[in-house]
Amino acid sequence: MTAATLQRWRERDGWDEKRAAKAISVDDLITKTLGKINDLLDSPEFNADAFSKAVSQLKSLKGSNTVNDVIDCFAYFSAWTVEQRAFYPDNLTDDFIQKMTYWQDRYIQTHLGNGTIKG
């Protein structure tokens, strides 16, 4: 087997793309796309077509909520709950908040396998 044969297989079978697909998460792609959009907005030679394509790409990547989206939501909700405890001390007890956090964690752990949250 020669280096040329390996190169031909690599190109024919898309080895680089397959490796990248395993190494890059949807969150990574979203972050990179947001960076590209930011660069386009800051560019003195703003290109509306490139911007439109990048936004469209972002929308297609963001088809479903990721685990990170849910974690962020739970974190904000938990912080809000702790703030609200001052107004509703009988309902928002430490025990209630600990149980809520436990079930939020269980939900996240259940869905970590594929990186997206479904129903």
MMTF fields as JSON, N, C-alpha, C and O atoms, coordinates in Angstrom:
{
  "mmtfVersion": "1.0.0",
  "mmtfProducer": "UNKNOWN",
  "numBonds": 475,
  "numAtoms": 476,
  "numGroups": 119,
  "numChains": 1,
  "numModels": 1,
  "chainsPerModel": [1],
  "groupsPerChain": [119],
  "chainIdList": ["A"],
  "bondAtomList": [4, 2, 8, 6, 12, 10, 16, 14, 20, 18, 24, 22, 28, 26, 32, 30, 36, 34, 40, 38, 44, 42, 48, 46, 52, 50, 56, 54, 60, 58, 64, 62, 68, 66, 72, 70, 76, 74, 80, 78, 84, 82, 88, 86, 92, 90, 96, 94, 100, 98, 104, 102, 108, 106, 112, 110, 116, 114, 120, 118, 124, 122, 128, 126, 132, 130, 136, 134, 140, 138, 144, 142, 148, 146, 152, 150, 156, 154, 160, 158, 164, 162, 168, 166, 172, 170, 176, 174, 180, 178, 184, 182, 188, 186, 192, 190, 196, 194, 200, 198, 204, 202, 208, 206, 212, 210, 216, 214, 220, 218, 224, 222, 228, 226, 232, 230, 236, 234, 240, 238, 244, 242, 248, 246, 252, 250, 256, 254, 260, 258, 264, 262, 268, 266, 272, 270, 276, 274, 280, 278, 284, 282, 288, 286, 292, 290, 296, 294, 300, 298, 304, 302, 308, 306, 312, 310, 316, 314, 320, 318, 324, 322, 328, 326, 332, 330, 336, 334, 340, 338, 344, 342, 348, 346, 352, 350, 356, 354, 360, 358, 364, 362, 368, 366, 372, 370, 376, 374, 380, 378, 384, 382, 388, 386, 392, 390, 396, 394, 400, 398, 404, 402, 408, 406, 412, 410, 416, 414, 420, 418, 424, 422, 428, 426, 432, 430, 436, 434, 440, 438, 444, 442, 448, 446, 452, 450, 456, 454, 460, 458, 464, 462, 468, 466, 472, 470],
  "bondOrderList": [1, 1, 1, 1, 1, 1, 1, 1, 1, 1, 1, 1, 1, 1, 1, 1, 1, 1, 1, 1, 1, 1, 1, 1, 1, 1, 1, 1, 1, 1, 1, 1, 1, 1, 1, 1, 1, 1, 1, 1, 1, 1, 1, 1, 1, 1, 1, 1, 1, 1, 1, 1, 1, 1, 1, 1, 1, 1, 1, 1, 1, 1, 1, 1, 1, 1, 1, 1, 1, 1, 1, 1, 1, 1, 1, 1, 1, 1, 1, 1, 1, 1, 1, 1, 1, 1, 1, 1, 1, 1, 1, 1, 1, 1, 1, 1, 1, 1, 1, 1, 1, 1, 1, 1, 1, 1, 1, 1, 1, 1, 1, 1, 1, 1, 1, 1, 1, 1],
  "groupList": [{"groupName": "MET", "atomNameList": ["N", "CA", "C", "O"], "elementList": ["N", "C", "C", "O"], "formalChargeList": [0, 0, 0, 0], "bondAtomList": [1, 0, 2, 1, 3, 2], "bondOrderList": [1, 1, 2], "singleLetterCode": "M", "chemCompType": "L-PEPTIDE LINKING"}, {"groupName": "THR", "atomNameList": ["N", "CA", "C", "O"], "elementList": ["N", "C", "C", "O"], "formalChargeList": [0, 0, 0, 0], "bondAtomList": [1, 0, 2, 1, 3, 2], "bondOrderList": [1, 1, 2], "singleLetterCode": "T", "chemCompType": "L-PEPTIDE LINKING"}, {"groupName": "ALA", "atomNameList": ["N", "CA", "C", "O"], "elementList": ["N", "C", "C", "O"], "formalChargeList": [0, 0, 0, 0], "bondAtomList": [1, 0, 2, 1, 3, 2], "bondOrderList": [1, 1, 2], "singleLetterCode": "A", "chemCompType": "L-PEPTIDE LINKING"}, {"groupName": "LEU", "atomNameList": ["N", "CA", "C", "O"], "elementList": ["N", "C", "C", "O"], "formalChargeList": [0, 0, 0, 0], "bondAtomList": [1, 0, 2, 1, 3, 2], "bondOrderList": [1, 1, 2], "singleLetterCode": "L", "chemCompType": "L-PEPTIDE LINKING"}, {"groupName": "GLN", "atomNameList": ["N", "CA", "C", "O"], "elementList": ["N", "C", "C", "O"], "formalChargeList": [0, 0, 0, 0], "bondAtomList": [1, 0, 2, 1, 3, 2], "bondOrderList": [1, 1, 2], "singleLetterCode": "Q", "chemCompType": "L-PEPTIDE LINKING"}, {"groupName": "ARG", "atomNameList": ["N", "CA", "C", "O"], "elementList": ["N", "C", "C", "O"], "formalChargeList": [0, 0, 0, 0], "bondAtomList": [1, 0, 2, 1, 3, 2], "bondOrderList": [1, 1, 2], "singleLetterCode": "R", "chemCompType": "L-PEPTIDE LINKING"}, {"groupName": "TRP", "atomNameList": ["N", "CA", "C", "O"], "elementList": ["N", "C", "C", "O"], "formalChargeList": [0, 0, 0, 0], "bondAtomList": [1, 0, 2, 1, 3, 2], "bondOrderList": [1, 1, 2], "singleLetterCode": "W", "chemCompType": "L-PEPTIDE LINKING"}, {"groupName": "GLU", "atomNameList": ["N", "CA", "C", "O"], "elementList": ["N", "C", "C", "O"], "formalChargeList": [0, 0, 0, 0], "bondAtomList": [1, 0, 2, 1, 3, 2], "bondOrderList": [1, 1, 2], "singleLetterCode": "E", "chemCompType": "L-PEPTIDE LINKING"}, {"groupName": "ASP", "atomNameList": ["N", "CA", "C", "O"], "elementList": ["N", "C", "C", "O"], "formalChargeList": [0, 0, 0, 0], "bondAtomList": [1, 0, 2, 1, 3, 2], "bondOrderList": [1, 1, 2], "singleLetterCode": "D", "chemCompType": "L-PEPTIDE LINKING"}, {"groupName": "GLY", "atomNameList": ["N", "CA", "C", "O"], "elementList": ["N", "C", "C", "O"], "formalChargeList": [0, 0, 0, 0], "bondAtomList": [1, 0, 2, 1, 3, 2], "bondOrderList": [1, 1, 2], "singleLetterCode": "G", "chemCompType": "PEPTIDE LINKING"}, {"groupName": "LYS", "atomNameList": ["N", "CA", "C", "O"], "elementList": ["N", "C", "C", "O"], "formalChargeList": [0, 0, 0, 0], "bondAtomList": [1, 0, 2, 1, 3, 2], "bondOrderList": [1, 1, 2], "singleLetterCode": "K", "chemCompType": "L-PEPTIDE LINKING"}, {"groupName": "ILE", "atomNameList": ["N", "CA", "C", "O"], "elementList": ["N", "C", "C", "O"], "formalChargeList": [0, 0, 0, 0], "bondAtomList": [1, 0, 2, 1, 3, 2], "bondOrderList": [1, 1, 2], "singleLetterCode": "I", "chemCompType": "L-PEPTIDE LINKING"}, {"groupName": "SER", "atomNameList": ["N", "CA", "C", "O"], "elementList": ["N", "C", "C", "O"], "formalChargeList": [0, 0, 0, 0], "bondAtomList": [1, 0, 2, 1, 3, 2], "bondOrderList": [1, 1, 2], "singleLetterCode": "S", "chemCompType": "L-PEPTIDE LINKING"}, {"groupName": "VAL", "atomNameList": ["N", "CA", "C", "O"], "elementList": ["N", "C", "C", "O"], "formalChargeList": [0, 0, 0, 0], "bondAtomList": [1, 0, 2, 1, 3, 2], "bondOrderList": [1, 1, 2], "singleLetterCode": "V", "chemCompType": "L-PEPTIDE LINKING"}, {"groupName": "ASN", "atomNameList": ["N", "CA", "C", "O"], "elementList": ["N", "C", "C", "O"], "formalChargeList": [0, 0, 0, 0], "bondAtomList": [1, 0, 2, 1, 3, 2], "bondOrderList": [1, 1, 2], "singleLetterCode": "N", "chemCompType": "L-PEPTIDE LINKING"}, {"groupName": "PRO", "atomNameList": ["N", "CA", "C", "O"], "elementList": ["N", "C", "C", "O"], "formalChargeList": [0, 0, 0, 0], "bondAtomList": [1, 0, 2, 1, 3, 2], "bondOrderList": [1, 1, 2], "singleLetterCode": "P", "chemCompType": "L-PEPTIDE LINKING"}, {"groupName": "PHE", "atomNameList": ["N", "CA", "C", "O"], "elementList": ["N", "C", "C", "O"], "formalChargeList": [0, 0, 0, 0], "bondAtomList": [1, 0, 2, 1, 3, 2], "bondOrderList": [1, 1, 2], "singleLetterCode": "F", "chemCompType": "L-PEPTIDE LINKING"}, {"groupName": "CYS", "atomNameList": ["N", "CA", "C", "O"], "elementList": ["N", "C", "C", "O"], "formalChargeList": [0, 0, 0, 0], "bondAtomList": [1, 0, 2, 1, 3, 2], "bondOrderList": [1, 1, 2], "singleLetterCode": "C", "chemCompType": "L-PEPTIDE LINKING"}, {"groupName": "TYR", "atomNameList": ["N", "CA", "C", "O"], "elementList": ["N", "C", "C", "O"], "formalChargeList": [0, 0, 0, 0], "bondAtomList": [1, 0, 2, 1, 3, 2], "bondOrderList": [1, 1, 2], "singleLetterCode": "Y", "chemCompType": "L-PEPTIDE LINKING"}, {"groupName": "HIS", "atomNameList": ["N", "CA", "C", "O"], "elementList": ["N", "C", "C", "O"], "formalChargeList": [0, 0, 0, 0], "bondAtomList": [1, 0, 2, 1, 3, 2], "bondOrderList": [1, 1, 2], "singleLetterCode": "H", "chemCompType": "L-PEPTIDE LINKING"}],
  "groupTypeList": [0, 1, 2, 2, 1, 3, 4, 5, 6, 5, 7, 5, 8, 9, 6, 8, 7, 10, 5, 2, 2, 10, 2, 11, 12, 13, 8, 8, 3, 11, 1, 10, 1, 3, 9, 10, 11, 14, 8, 3, 3, 8, 12, 15, 7, 16, 14, 2, 8, 2, 16, 12, 10, 2, 13, 12, 4, 3, 10, 12, 3, 10, 9, 12, 14, 1, 13, 14, 8, 13, 11, 8, 17, 16, 2, 18, 16, 12, 2, 6, 1, 13, 7, 4, 5, 2, 16, 18, 15, 8, 14, 3, 1, 8, 8, 16, 11, 4, 10, 0, 1, 18, 6, 4, 8, 5, 18, 11, 4, 1, 19, 3, 9, 14, 9, 1, 11, 10, 9],
  "groupIdList": [1, 2, 3, 4, 5, 6, 7, 8, 9, 10, 11, 12, 13, 14, 15, 16, 17, 18, 19, 20, 21, 22, 23, 24, 25, 26, 27, 28, 29, 30, 31, 32, 33, 34, 35, 36, 37, 38, 39, 40, 41, 42, 43, 44, 45, 46, 47, 48, 49, 50, 51, 52, 53, 54, 55, 56, 57, 58, 59, 60, 61, 62, 63, 64, 65, 66, 67, 68, 69, 70, 71, 72, 73, 74, 75, 76, 77, 78, 79, 80, 81, 82, 83, 84, 85, 86, 87, 88, 89, 90, 91, 92, 93, 94, 95, 96, 97, 98, 99, 100, 101, 102, 103, 104, 105, 106, 107, 108, 109, 110, 111, 112, 113, 114, 115, 116, 117, 118, 119],
  "secStructList": [7, 7, 2, 2, 2, 2, 2, 2, 2, 2, 2, 2, 6, 6, 2, 2, 2, 2, 2, 2, 2, 2, 2, 7, 7, 2, 2, 2, 2, 2, 2, 2, 2, 2, 2, 2, 2, 2, 2, 2, 2, 2, 7, 1, 1, 7, 7, 2, 2, 2, 2, 2, 2, 2, 2, 2, 2, 2, 2, 2, 2, 6, 1, 1, 7, 5, 2, 2, 2, 2, 2, 2, 2, 2, 2, 2, 2, 2, 2, 2, 2, 2, 2, 2, 6, 6, 6, 7, 6, 6, 6, 1, 7, 2, 2, 2, 2, 2, 2, 2, 2, 2, 2, 2, 2, 2, 2, 2, 2, 2, 2, 6, 6, 6, 1, 5, 7, 7, 7],
  "xCoordList": [0.847, 0.0, 0.898, 1.813, 0.618, 1.442, 0.769, -0.422, 1.539, 1.0, -0.055, -1.038, 0.154, -0.816, -2.15, -3.207, -2.105, -3.343, -4.079, -5.292, -3.36, -3.991, -4.604, -5.704, -3.892, -4.397, -5.682, -6.635, -5.701, -6.887, -8.073, -9.18, -7.848, -8.916, -9.398, -10.595, -8.437, -8.764, -9.704, -10.693, -9.38, -10.202, -11.53, -12.581, -11.486, -12.694, -13.724, -14.923, -13.238, -14.133, -14.376, -15.071, -13.814, -14.073, -13.583, -14.285, -12.379, -11.854, -11.739, -12.05, -11.299, -11.145, -12.494, -12.592, -13.528, -14.854, -15.401, -16.008, -15.182, -15.667, -14.954, -15.579, -13.655, -12.912, -13.406, -13.593, -13.615, -14.093, -15.475, -15.77, -16.329, -17.683, -17.66, -18.526, -16.686, -16.579, -15.959, -16.253, -15.113, -14.355, -15.058, -14.763, -15.976, -16.602, -18.061, -18.822, -18.438, -19.826, -20.658, -20.112, -21.963, -22.867, -22.597, -22.634, -22.324, -22.028, -20.766, -20.701, -19.755, -18.537, -18.843, -18.357, -19.654, -20.01, -20.799, -20.583, -21.71, -22.495, -21.577, -21.714, -20.645, -19.702, -18.866, -18.655, -18.389, -17.594, -18.434, -17.959, -19.676, -20.557, -20.858, -20.873, -21.098, -21.317, -20.082, -20.202, -18.906, -17.664, -17.551, -17.137, -17.928, -17.895, -18.876, -18.547, -20.071, -21.074, -20.555, -20.719, -19.926, -19.368, -18.284, -18.241, -17.405, -16.359, -16.958, -16.475, -18.014, -18.666, -19.274, -19.2, -19.876, -20.474, -19.424, -19.669, -18.253, -17.187, -16.348, -15.548, -16.525, -15.715, -16.112, -17.298, -15.103, -15.419, -16.038, -16.777, -15.734, -16.317, -17.448, -17.355, -18.499, -19.625, -20.197, -20.486, -20.351, -20.871, -22.22, -22.271, -23.296, -24.641, -24.926, -25.604, -24.415, -24.648, -23.965, -24.578, -22.713, -21.988, -22.646, -22.747, -23.093, -23.776, -25.062, -25.329, -25.848, -27.105, -26.855, -27.591, -25.821, -25.493, -25.06, -25.431, -24.283, -23.825, -25.002, -25.069, -25.92, -27.111, -27.975, -28.497, -28.127, -28.892, -28.234, -28.915, -26.916, -26.176, -26.407, -26.61, -26.375, -26.602, -27.991, -28.148, -28.999, -30.364, -30.472, -31.178, -29.792, -29.879, -29.145, -29.556, -28.072, -27.349, -28.136, -28.056, -28.884, -29.599, -30.999, -31.945, -31.137, -32.44, -33.106, -34.331, -32.321, -32.902, -32.046, -30.919, -32.598, -31.852, -30.755, -30.971, -29.592, -28.492, -28.536, -29.257, -27.765, -27.666, -27.178, -27.648, -26.243, -25.748, -26.858, -26.883, -27.767, -28.909, -29.745, -30.141, -30.003, -30.83, -30.101, -30.711, -28.808, -28.032, -28.094, -28.309, -27.906, -27.996, -29.37, -29.484, -30.402, -31.77, -31.99, -32.526, -31.577, -31.728, -30.94, -31.419, -29.743, -28.922, -29.605, -29.65, -30.138, -30.846, -32.101, -32.413, -32.817, -34.036, -33.711, -34.413, -32.657, -32.267, -31.879, -32.268, -31.123, -30.746, -31.98, -32.08, -32.907, -34.152, -34.956, -35.535, -34.987, -35.72, -35.14, -35.881, -33.813, -33.171, -33.521, -33.757, -33.559, -33.954, -35.4, -35.717, -36.271, -37.695, -37.985, -39.056, -37.044, -37.239, -37.535, -38.256, -36.993, -37.247, -38.729, -39.238, -39.418, -40.83, -41.767, -42.917, -41.268, -42.094, -41.359, -41.1, -41.024, -40.208, -40.904, -40.231, -42.219, -42.935, -42.925, -42.958, -42.879, -42.909, -41.518, -41.262, -40.634, -39.3, -38.29, -37.417, -38.442, -37.558, -36.253, -36.148, -35.259, -33.99, -34.231, -33.637, -35.084, -35.369, -35.984, -35.605, -36.932, -37.55, -36.513, -36.491, -35.658, -34.656, -33.653, -33.234, -33.262, -32.34, -32.971, -32.308, -34.25, -34.936, -35.07, -34.877, -35.4, -35.532, -34.194, -34.153, -33.123, -31.79, -31.424, -30.825, -31.787, -31.524, -32.216, -31.607, -33.486, -34.235, -33.761, -33.791, -33.331, -32.738, -31.472, -31.258, -30.638, -29.41, -29.716, -29.056, -30.701, -31.084, -31.53, -31.177, -32.3, -32.774, -31.582, -31.533, -30.638, -29.461, -28.64, -28.234, -28.394, -27.603, -28.263, -27.569, -29.582, -30.309, -30.078, -30.03, -29.937, -29.845, -28.427, -28.25, -27.431, -26.066, -25.549, -24.595, -26.128, -25.644, -25.522, -24.491, -26.539, -26.477, -26.326, -26.281, -26.249, -25.975, -27.168, -27.036, -28.333, -29.51, -30.63, -30.654, -31.525, -32.67, -33.875, -34.179, -34.556, -35.764, -36.876, -36.749, -37.979, -39.195, -39.094, -40.112],
  "yCoordList": [-1.171, 0.0, 1.241, 1.366, 2.132, 3.33, 4.529, 4.495, 5.578, 6.821, 7.405, 7.993, 7.239, 7.753, 7.029, 7.647, 5.725, 4.952, 5.428, 5.633, 5.604, 6.099, 7.489, 7.77, 8.336, 9.681, 9.611, 10.346, 8.726, 8.565, 8.092, 8.612, 7.102, 6.611, 7.718, 7.876, 8.477, 9.558, 10.565, 10.995, 10.928, 11.901, 11.286, 11.911, 10.064, 9.41, 9.148, 9.343, 8.705, 8.31, 9.405, 9.178, 10.583, 11.716, 11.502, 11.833, 10.949, 10.664, 11.923, 11.882, 13.035, 14.268, 14.737, 15.145, 14.678, 15.101, 14.191, 14.661, 12.894, 11.947, 12.164, 12.111, 12.407, 12.666, 13.958, 14.012, 14.984, 16.263, 16.112, 16.72, 15.304, 15.108, 14.487, 14.778, 13.64, 13.017, 13.962, 13.862, 14.871, 15.721, 17.044, 17.662, 17.475, 18.78, 18.593, 17.924, 19.184, 19.097, 20.193, 21.123, 20.08, 21.106, 22.43, 23.491, 22.367, 23.599, 24.266, 25.492, 23.461, 24.026, 24.717, 25.816, 24.059, 24.641, 25.935, 26.905, 25.947, 27.15, 28.278, 29.415, 27.964, 28.97, 29.534, 30.744, 28.651, 29.105, 29.965, 30.973, 29.56, 30.328, 31.694, 32.696, 31.745, 33.038, 33.922, 35.131, 33.33, 34.093, 34.649, 35.792, 33.817, 34.269, 35.429, 36.415, 35.307, 36.369, 37.651, 38.739, 37.518, 38.68, 39.343, 40.568, 38.521, 39.065, 39.794, 40.854, 39.218, 39.868, 41.207, 42.173, 41.266, 42.516, 43.591, 44.776, 43.168, 44.127, 44.521, 45.453, 43.822, 44.075, 45.399, 45.682, 46.213, 47.46, 47.206, 48.044, 46.046, 45.675, 44.674, 43.512, 45.127, 44.241, 43.603, 44.283, 42.282, 41.527, 40.928, 39.953, 41.52, 41.098, 39.647, 38.928, 39.218, 37.849, 36.849, 35.861, 37.094, 36.205, 36.197, 35.152, 37.374, 37.475, 36.654, 35.9, 36.796, 36.056, 34.546, 33.797, 34.107, 32.678, 32.182, 31.08, 32.98, 32.577, 32.487, 31.564, 33.437, 33.4, 32.196, 31.53, 31.915, 30.741, 29.456, 28.532, 29.414, 28.255, 28.095, 26.984, 29.199, 29.157, 28.612, 27.781, 29.081, 28.605, 27.108, 26.413, 26.605, 25.172, 24.346, 23.224, 24.88, 24.169, 24.141, 23.179, 25.178, 25.349, 24.765, 25.346, 23.607, 22.991, 22.544, 22.588, 22.114, 21.681, 22.225, 22.674, 22.175, 22.637, 21.641, 20.43, 22.16, 21.304, 21.144, 21.861, 20.206, 20.009, 21.302, 21.667, 21.988, 23.249, 24.291, 25.058, 24.327, 25.245, 24.942, 25.847, 23.67, 23.262, 23.546, 24.019, 23.262, 23.544, 25.029, 25.411, 25.872, 27.316, 27.717, 28.516, 27.165, 27.48, 27.069, 27.842, 25.853, 25.376, 26.254, 26.543, 26.68, 27.519, 28.863, 29.335, 29.478, 30.752, 30.571, 31.4, 29.484, 29.222, 28.991, 29.488, 28.242, 27.982, 29.275, 29.494, 30.123, 31.407, 32.262, 32.916, 32.256, 33.014, 32.462, 33.223, 31.141, 30.499, 30.913, 31.198, 30.945, 31.352, 32.807, 33.14, 33.674, 35.07, 35.165, 35.966, 34.347, 34.391, 33.83, 34.071, 33.089, 32.477, 33.54, 33.271, 34.737, 35.817, 36.205, 36.646, 36.044, 36.412, 35.24, 35.445, 34.01, 32.815, 31.789, 30.671, 32.166, 31.274, 29.962, 28.961, 29.949, 28.717, 27.702, 26.496, 28.18, 27.286, 26.949, 25.819, 27.922, 27.719, 27.452, 28.27, 26.309, 25.91, 25.346, 25.013, 25.249, 24.632, 23.212, 22.791, 22.481, 21.102, 21.05, 20.21, 21.95, 21.979, 22.288, 21.631, 23.283, 23.673, 22.546, 22.312, 21.848, 20.715, 19.596, 18.997, 19.31, 18.273, 18.687, 17.872, 19.95, 20.444, 20.32, 19.888, 20.692, 20.598, 19.151, 18.853, 18.258, 16.833, 16.351, 15.651, 16.72, 16.256, 16.936, 16.327, 18.173, 18.828, 18.09, 17.841, 17.744, 17.01, 15.654, 15.244, 14.961, 13.656, 13.807, 12.991, 14.844, 15.102, 15.304, 14.722, 16.121, 16.396, 15.127, 14.829, 14.38, 13.152, 12.148, 11.433, 12.093, 11.184, 11.535, 10.65, 12.82, 13.271, 13.569, 14.012, 13.343, 13.658, 12.751, 13.119, 11.605, 10.656, 11.202, 11.002, 11.888, 12.346, 13.86, 14.368, 14.581, 16.011, 16.904, 18.128, 16.31, 17.146, 16.717, 15.59, 17.617, 17.348, 17.15, 17.996, 16.056, 15.772, 15.426, 14.54, 16.16, 15.904, 15.433, 15.206],
  "zCoordList": [0.0, 0.0, 0.0, 0.814, -0.911, -1.047, -0.396, -0.085, -0.195, 0.356, -0.58, -0.129, -1.885, -2.855, -2.72, -2.839, -2.472, -2.289, -1.051, -1.087, 0.034, 1.267, 1.056, 1.532, 0.35, 0.07, -0.758, -0.498, -1.751, -2.591, -1.752, -1.896, -0.873, 0.0, 0.938, 1.175, 1.462, 2.383, 1.719, 2.312, 0.493, -0.233, -0.673, -0.53, -1.208, -1.725, -0.623, -0.821, 0.543, 1.627, 2.657, 3.647, 2.438, 3.333, 4.759, 5.714, 4.908, 6.245, 7.101, 8.291, 6.522, 7.299, 7.842, 8.999, 7.009, 7.43, 8.528, 9.49, 8.375, 9.393, 10.722, 11.781, 10.669, 11.897, 12.545, 13.761, 11.747, 12.276, 12.885, 13.914, 12.259, 12.773, 14.158, 14.984, 14.419, 15.738, 16.757, 17.948, 16.312, 17.218, 17.547, 18.57, 16.694, 16.87, 17.263, 16.564, 18.379, 18.828, 18.169, 17.575, 18.275, 17.744, 18.453, 17.829, 19.758, 20.49, 19.955, 19.869, 19.593, 19.008, 17.679, 17.411, 16.857, 15.56, 15.739, 15.012, 16.704, 16.974, 17.427, 16.975, 18.314, 18.798, 17.655, 17.57, 16.775, 15.625, 14.68, 14.158, 14.468, 13.584, 14.185, 13.47, 15.498, 16.155, 16.035, 15.839, 16.152, 15.97, 14.566, 14.369, 13.576, 12.182, 11.981, 11.322, 12.547, 12.433, 13.072, 12.52, 14.242, 14.921, 14.07, 13.953, 13.473, 12.605, 11.406, 11.007, 10.837, 9.693, 10.086, 9.327, 11.274, 11.738, 11.992, 11.765, 12.466, 12.78, 11.571, 11.646, 10.468, 9.285, 8.623, 8.455, 8.244, 7.546, 6.168, 5.653, 5.574, 4.277, 4.532, 4.136, 5.185, 5.533, 4.269, 3.285, 4.322, 3.193, 3.612, 4.362, 3.123, 3.519, 3.127, 3.862, 1.979, 1.528, 2.459, 2.861, 2.801, 3.713, 5.088, 5.729, 5.538, 6.824, 6.811, 7.747, 5.765, 5.636, 5.651, 6.293, 4.946, 4.916, 6.291, 6.695, 7.01, 8.346, 9.319, 10.13, 9.239, 10.109, 9.766, 10.66, 8.495, 8.06, 8.573, 9.017, 8.506, 9.008, 10.51, 10.998, 11.229, 12.671, 12.983, 13.877, 12.246, 12.466, 12.218, 12.949, 11.209, 10.914, 11.964, 12.261, 12.527, 13.584, 14.879, 15.643, 15.121, 16.381, 16.305, 16.835, 15.643, 15.46, 16.737, 16.844, 17.711, 18.975, 20.11, 19.902, 21.296, 22.457, 22.801, 22.782, 23.111, 23.532, 25.045, 25.74, 25.535, 26.977, 27.633, 28.711, 26.989, 27.561, 27.682, 28.645, 26.721, 26.805, 28.045, 28.779, 28.264, 29.409, 30.716, 31.675, 30.765, 31.977, 32.298, 33.448, 31.277, 31.49, 32.005, 32.934, 31.404, 31.827, 33.279, 34.073, 33.622, 35.001, 35.971, 37.067, 35.583, 36.459, 36.714, 37.85, 35.651, 35.819, 36.658, 37.512, 36.409, 37.17, 38.648, 39.528, 38.91, 40.303, 41.011, 42.158, 40.343, 40.935, 41.198, 42.236, 40.265, 40.436, 41.611, 42.387, 41.737, 42.832, 44.18, 45.121, 44.269, 45.519, 45.835, 46.996, 44.832, 45.049, 45.528, 46.407, 44.948, 45.279, 46.666, 47.223, 47.221, 48.54, 49.588, 50.549, 49.421, 50.368, 50.391, 51.421, 49.263, 49.166, 49.47, 49.857, 49.292, 49.481, 50.349, 49.903, 51.58, 52.407, 52.771, 53.017, 52.81, 53.16, 52.018, 52.262, 50.781, 49.618, 49.086, 48.67, 49.102, 48.531, 49.653, 49.945, 50.25, 51.346, 50.79, 49.61, 51.678, 51.269, 50.777, 49.785, 51.453, 51.062, 49.66, 48.845, 49.384, 48.065, 46.978, 45.937, 47.218, 46.229, 46.006, 44.872, 47.064, 46.918, 46.099, 45.251, 46.347, 45.564, 44.1, 43.197, 43.873, 42.504, 41.77, 40.618, 42.428, 41.832, 41.536, 40.503, 42.444, 42.229, 40.957, 40.149, 40.772, 39.589, 38.311, 37.242, 38.405, 37.242, 36.822, 35.636, 37.794, 37.493, 36.879, 35.925, 37.408, 36.851, 35.396, 34.543, 35.122, 33.758, 32.817, 31.734, 33.233, 32.406, 32.198, 31.074, 33.267, 33.155, 32.204, 31.481, 32.202, 31.318, 29.855, 29.0, 29.567, 28.178, 27.701, 26.566, 28.521, 28.11, 27.007, 26.321, 26.814, 25.825, 24.428, 23.786, 23.927, 22.54, 22.404, 21.284, 23.502, 23.441, 23.146, 23.137, 22.905, 22.657, 23.605, 24.098, 23.836, 24.701, 23.82, 22.978, 24.0, 23.237, 24.204, 25.049, 24.052, 24.791, 26.127, 26.781]
}
